[in-house]
Amino acid sequence: MNSLDSKVAIITGGASGIGKAVAEVFAESRITGLVIVDINGDAAEQVAADIQAKSDTQAIAVAADVSDGAQVDAMVTRSVERFKRIDILVNNAGIAPVVRWADVTEANWRHVLDINLNSVFLCTLTVLPIMKRQQSGRIVNMSSAGAFLGSICAHPAYGASKAAMIAMTKSVAKEFATDGILVNAIAPGSIDTPLADSFGEAQKESFRQASPMKRQGTARELADAVWYLVSDRSTYVTGATLHVNGASLLV
């Protein structure tokens, strides 16, 4: 695996599931610095401690609600103070509450959009000036097959937020391509994580059956896809959406 030596990455939602797996893969690639961001500060601290115990990577944890602009500003400021640069942003934080249309309200609609979409906007907006000064950077946004299929079993705002994320990815990619900043999205299918567990076993089985491979993906398989997009193996890839779904959605 190519080295990420000298690079610094921020991973939101980094305390569990896909985000944690991304942090572990980056550490295996000898990344210099990791910022594990999560609303669960204790869990983020544990991930950072585990990474430092197993590798030479310097990892810090930041407890933050990334749907709040002030907290995002503070998180990025702390990251730059600690590591002096930001090379990679993985916008992974998200929620997928099971809410049917009959139970949708303005409040719970806005809550999903705030966490899934506005957090991506806020984190991206805050790191872009740093990456532009460096004339280099990689941003990976964690979308979903739900952007193409609708929310399936989650809140209707889930699919809407993930589809809008892809449109934002394209916009940022076009604007900053000449600044050496590559921006891409990943659209996972069903991945075996605590988030998927919240849907219940019957729904997880339907996800498994929807894939010709008859299984869910693993967090590690998603993390390897993220690694590709931030590595020097993808230097002509920007504005793209990489589908990682075991052929459950063929686009």
N, C-alpha and C positions, 0 to 999 in steps of 0.2 A: 504494500500500500504506500502511495506517495506520502511524503511528509508534509505536515502543515506547520513545520517549525518556523518560528518567528511570527506566526499569525495569532490574532486575538479574536475570540468569538463571543457574542452575546446570544444566549439561547433562552427564549421566553417559554414558560411552561416547562422548565427544565428539570423539575423535581421528580417526574414520574413518566411512565409510558414512552412515547416517541422522543420527547425532549431529553429524558435521561439517557436513552440509547444513543442519541446524537452526541451528547456530551462524552459518553464512553468511547464511541468510535473516533471522535476528534482527539481524545487523549491518547488512544492507541496510535494515532498518526502524529504524535509528538507535537501537538499544538502547544504554543507557549503559554497562552492565557485563556481561561474560560470564565465567563460570568454566567452563573446559573441563576436565572430570574424566575421567581414563582411567588404566587400569593401566599403559599405555605412556606414561610421562611425556615421553619425547622427542617422540613424535608429537603429544601434547597441546601441548607447547611450540611446535611448528611451526605448528599450527592457530592458536594464539593470536597468534603473530607475524604470520602471513599476514593475519589479520583486522585487526590494528592497522595494518598497512601499507596496507590498502585502505579503511579507514573511520576514523571518529572514535570508534568503540567501544573502550573499555578492556577488554582481555581478559587474563586470567591463566590459567595452566595449573596443575593440581594432579594429581600422580601419586597415585592411591589405589586400593585394592581396596575397592570399596563394599559388599562382603559382610562387611567387618570393621567392627564398631561403633566402635572407637577411631579408625580411619582416617576414617570418616564424620564423627565428631565434630570431628576436626582439620580436615577439609576445610571443613565449615560454619563453624567458628570463623574460619578464614582468610578465607573469603568475606565474612563480616560485618565483620571487621576492615578489609578492603580497601574494601568498598562500603557498609557501614553498614546494608544491608537486603537482603532476598531477596524478589523478587516472583514468580519463575517457577522451578519445578523440573521438568525433563524427565528422567524415569527411563527411560533408553534402554539402559543397559549390559545386555548379555546374551550368552549363548552357546547354540549349537545343535549339539553334537557328534553325529555319526552313530553311534549305539549301538543295536543290536537288543536285543530282550528277552532273548535268550539270553546276552547279555554284560552285562546290567544287574547292578550290585552296589549294596549300600547306600552305599558310598563314592562311586561316580559319580552315583548318584541324588541324594545330599545335595549334591554339588558343583554340579549344575545348579540345584537349588532355592536354594542359597545365593546364587549369582550372579544368577539371574533373578528370584527372588521376595523373598528376605530383604533384598537390597540395596534394593529398592523400599520395603519396610517401614522399614528403618533410615534411609534418606534422608528419607522422609516424616515419620517420627517426630521427626527432628532439626530439620527446618525448620518444622514446624507451630507451635511456640510463637512463632517469629519472625513468621510470617504472621498468627497470631492477634493478636499485639500491634499489627500494622499494620492489622488488620481488612481485609486484602485478600491475595490470592494466587491463583496458578494452578499446578496440578499436572497434568502429562500423563504417563501411564504407557504405555509401548510394549508392547502385548500382541501378539497374532498371530492370524491365521486358524486356526493350530494349536490355539488355545483351544477352537475349535468343531469342528474336524475331527480332533483328535488330532494327534500329533506328526508325522505323515506320514512323513518320512525321518529325523528327528532322534531323540534319546534320548526314551524315553517320558516322562521328567520334564519335557521341554520343554513339551509341551502342557498338562501338569498345572500347571506353574508359570505359564503364561500365562493359564489359566483362573482360577486362584486370584487372579492380579493383578486381573482384572476384578471379582471379588467384593470384594477389598480396596478398589478404586476406589469402588464403590458405598457401602461402609461409611464411608469417610472423607468422601465427598461429603455423605452425610446428616448426619453428625456436625457438620461445620463450615460448612454452608451459610449459617447466620446470622452467621458471622464474615467473610463476604465472600470465602471461599476456594472456588474452583470446581475440581473434581477430575474428570478425564475420562481415558478410555483410547482408544487407537487400535489397531485390529486390522489390520495390513497383510497383504496377500497376499504373493506373491513379489516382492521388490524386488532390483534389480540392484546388489548390494553385495558386498564381500569375503566376508561371511558366507554369502551365497547361492552364491558361487563354490566354497566348501568342499564343497558337495553334489555337485559334478561336473556336466559339461555335459549328460549324459543326463537327470539330474533337473531341471536348469534348463529344458531343452526341454519336459519334461512339465509344468512350471509354466506355461510360455508357452502351451502348447496347452490348459491348463485354463481360461485366461481367454478370454472371447469377443473380447477385444481382441487376442489372440494375441501378447502381449508381457508382459515384466515391467514393474513400475513402476520409477520412478527415485527416488533418494534425495531429489531436489528435490521431487517430488510429495508425498512423505511430509512433508517439512519444511514445505511450504505448509499441509498439514492441521494440523500442530502450531501453526503461526502463527495459524490461525483460532481454535484453542481457547485461546490465551493472549491474544488481541487483544480489543478492545472490540466486536468483531462477534459475540461468543458469550456475552453477559452473562446469558443465561437457559438456559445449557447446563451441567449438572453431573450427575455420575453416569452419563454416557452412554458408549457405546463407538462410535466412529466407524470404519466399515469402509472401508478404502481398498485395494481388491483387484482392480480391473478387471472386476468381476462374476464372478470365479472362485468366490466364495462369496456367495450371496444369502440374507440372514437376514431 
